[in-house]
Amino acid sequence: MTSNLAWLNTLPVEEAAKELLQCCGSKRWAKEMASRRPFQNVEALLRAANDIWWSLSPDDWLEAFRSHPKIGERKAAQAVSAQSSEWSGQEQAGVSNASQQTVDSLAALNRAYEQKFEFIFIICASGKTSEEMLAALRERLNNKPEVELTIAAAEQSKITELRLRKLI
């Protein structure tokens, strides 16, 4: 067990939930994760994170989505920790050197996506270029709402795993 996992395991429940909320913006997910401690190893932590995530309601998923800034933007719809904001910036690094045309296209398609699906475009952006994110956004705009919600939830699950690994 890593020392940071031991640290997470020994925090009071409320503090653990607060730390975990930086990894996934669903309060219910964070509370359930905090209550499942102690985790024996990283694999058990990640397995619990995934199991809990997929047991949540769409409203819980939407709450988590609101903790992310739109691709190409810096501020999330709901208040988030400095750590969560910093991680979002790192994850979206592929947009930092995008052409103005790409930035403008991302902004326009983000608006169209949000209007169609009523939540922001969620993608695990780590390691992706702005052009890859833009292509994914264009493609996913064609999905039916119920399909897209599940795809966005799967992307959130990937983001959560990355952030849990950073936390511990």
PEVENTA-V222091 format. One record per residue. N is the residue number from 1. RES is the residue in one letter. SS is DSSP state (helix for helix, strand for strand, loop for the rest). PSI is psi in whole degrees, -180 to 180 (NA if undefined). Layout:
n->N res->RES ss->SS psi->PSI
n->N res->RES ss->SS psi->PSI
This chain:
n->1 res->M ss->loop psi->134
n->2 res->T ss->loop psi->157
n->3 res->S ss->helix psi->-34
n->4 res->N ss->helix psi->-30
n->5 res->L ss->helix psi->-39
n->6 res->A ss->helix psi->-41
n->7 res->W ss->helix psi->-49
n->8 res->L ss->helix psi->-41
n->9 res->N ss->helix psi->-27
n->10 res->T ss->helix psi->-4
n->11 res->L ss->loop psi->150
n->12 res->P ss->loop psi->152
n->13 res->V ss->helix psi->-46
n->14 res->E ss->helix psi->-40
n->15 res->E ss->helix psi->-40
n->16 res->A ss->helix psi->-44
n->17 res->A ss->helix psi->-40
n->18 res->K ss->helix psi->-43
n->19 res->E ss->helix psi->-44
n->20 res->L ss->helix psi->-30
n->21 res->L ss->helix psi->-23
n->22 res->Q ss->loop psi->-23
n->23 res->C ss->loop psi->-29
n->24 res->C ss->loop psi->126
n->25 res->G ss->loop psi->12
n->26 res->S ss->loop psi->119
n->27 res->K ss->helix psi->-39
n->28 res->R ss->helix psi->-43
n->29 res->W ss->helix psi->-48
n->30 res->A ss->helix psi->-43
n->31 res->K ss->helix psi->-43
n->32 res->E ss->helix psi->-39
n->33 res->M ss->helix psi->-46
n->34 res->A ss->helix psi->-36
n->35 res->S ss->helix psi->-18
n->36 res->R ss->helix psi->-7
n->37 res->R ss->loop psi->157
n->38 res->P ss->loop psi->150
n->39 res->F ss->loop psi->133
n->40 res->Q ss->loop psi->-32
n->41 res->N ss->loop psi->177
n->42 res->V ss->helix psi->-40
n->43 res->E ss->helix psi->-42
n->44 res->A ss->helix psi->-39
n->45 res->L ss->helix psi->-49
n->46 res->L ss->helix psi->-36
n->47 res->R ss->helix psi->-45
n->48 res->A ss->helix psi->-43
n->49 res->A ss->helix psi->-46
n->50 res->N ss->helix psi->-45
n->51 res->D ss->helix psi->-46
n->52 res->I ss->helix psi->-46
n->53 res->W ss->helix psi->-49
n->54 res->W ss->helix psi->-8
n->55 res->S ss->helix psi->-9
n->56 res->L ss->loop psi->165
n->57 res->S ss->loop psi->161
n->58 res->P ss->helix psi->-33
n->59 res->D ss->helix psi->-38
n->60 res->D ss->helix psi->-40
n->61 res->W ss->helix psi->-46
n->62 res->L ss->helix psi->-37
n->63 res->E ss->helix psi->-44
n->64 res->A ss->helix psi->-41
n->65 res->F ss->helix psi->-37
n->66 res->R ss->loop psi->-12
n->67 res->S ss->loop psi->2
n->68 res->H ss->loop psi->143
n->69 res->P ss->strand psi->156
n->70 res->K ss->loop psi->151
n->71 res->I ss->loop psi->126
n->72 res->G ss->loop psi->-5
n->73 res->E ss->loop psi->170
n->74 res->R ss->loop psi->-21
n->75 res->K ss->loop psi->130
n->76 res->A ss->strand psi->162
n->77 res->A ss->loop psi->-32
n->78 res->Q ss->loop psi->158
n->79 res->A ss->loop psi->135
n->80 res->V ss->loop psi->165
n->81 res->S ss->loop psi->161
n->82 res->A ss->helix psi->-39
n->83 res->Q ss->helix psi->-46
n->84 res->S ss->helix psi->-42
n->85 res->S ss->helix psi->-42
n->86 res->E ss->helix psi->-44
n->87 res->W ss->helix psi->-41
n->88 res->S ss->helix psi->-43
n->89 res->G ss->helix psi->-42
n->90 res->Q ss->helix psi->-42
n->91 res->E ss->helix psi->-31
n->92 res->Q ss->loop psi->19
n->93 res->A ss->helix psi->-27
n->94 res->G ss->helix psi->-17
n->95 res->V ss->helix psi->-20
n->96 res->S ss->loop psi->-29
n->97 res->N ss->loop psi->23
n->98 res->A ss->loop psi->152
n->99 res->S ss->loop psi->159
n->100 res->Q ss->helix psi->-36
n->101 res->Q ss->helix psi->-43
n->102 res->T ss->helix psi->-43
n->103 res->V ss->helix psi->-44
n->104 res->D ss->helix psi->-41
n->105 res->S ss->helix psi->-42
n->106 res->L ss->helix psi->-45
n->107 res->A ss->helix psi->-46
n->108 res->A ss->helix psi->-44
n->109 res->L ss->helix psi->-32
n->110 res->N ss->helix psi->-44
n->111 res->R ss->helix psi->-44
n->112 res->A ss->helix psi->-41
n->113 res->Y ss->helix psi->-49
n->114 res->E ss->helix psi->-37
n->115 res->Q ss->helix psi->-40
n->116 res->K ss->helix psi->-46
n->117 res->F ss->helix psi->-15
n->118 res->E ss->loop psi->26
n->119 res->F ss->loop psi->163
n->120 res->I ss->loop psi->158
n->121 res->F ss->loop psi->120
n->122 res->I ss->loop psi->127
n->123 res->I ss->loop psi->143
n->124 res->C ss->loop psi->97
n->125 res->A ss->loop psi->-11
n->126 res->S ss->loop psi->124
n->127 res->G ss->loop psi->0
n->128 res->K ss->loop psi->144
n->129 res->T ss->loop psi->165
n->130 res->S ss->helix psi->-35
n->131 res->E ss->helix psi->-37
n->132 res->E ss->helix psi->-41
n->133 res->M ss->helix psi->-41
n->134 res->L ss->helix psi->-42
n->135 res->A ss->helix psi->-42
n->136 res->A ss->helix psi->-41
n->137 res->L ss->helix psi->-46
n->138 res->R ss->helix psi->-46
n->139 res->E ss->helix psi->-45
n->140 res->R ss->helix psi->-20
n->141 res->L ss->loop psi->-21
n->142 res->N ss->loop psi->-9
n->143 res->N ss->loop psi->158
n->144 res->K ss->loop psi->150
n->145 res->P ss->helix psi->-44
n->146 res->E ss->helix psi->-32
n->147 res->V ss->helix psi->-44
n->148 res->E ss->helix psi->-37
n->149 res->L ss->helix psi->-42
n->150 res->T ss->helix psi->-39
n->151 res->I ss->helix psi->-45
n->152 res->A ss->helix psi->-39
n->153 res->A ss->helix psi->-39
n->154 res->A ss->helix psi->-38
n->155 res->E ss->helix psi->-41
n->156 res->Q ss->helix psi->-40
n->157 res->S ss->helix psi->-40
n->158 res->K ss->helix psi->-43
n->159 res->I ss->helix psi->-44
n->160 res->T ss->helix psi->-44
n->161 res->E ss->helix psi->-46
n->162 res->L ss->helix psi->-44
n->163 res->R ss->helix psi->-36
n->164 res->L ss->helix psi->-41
n->165 res->R ss->helix psi->-36
n->166 res->K ss->helix psi->-40
n->167 res->L ss->helix psi->-41
n->168 res->I ss->loop psi->NA
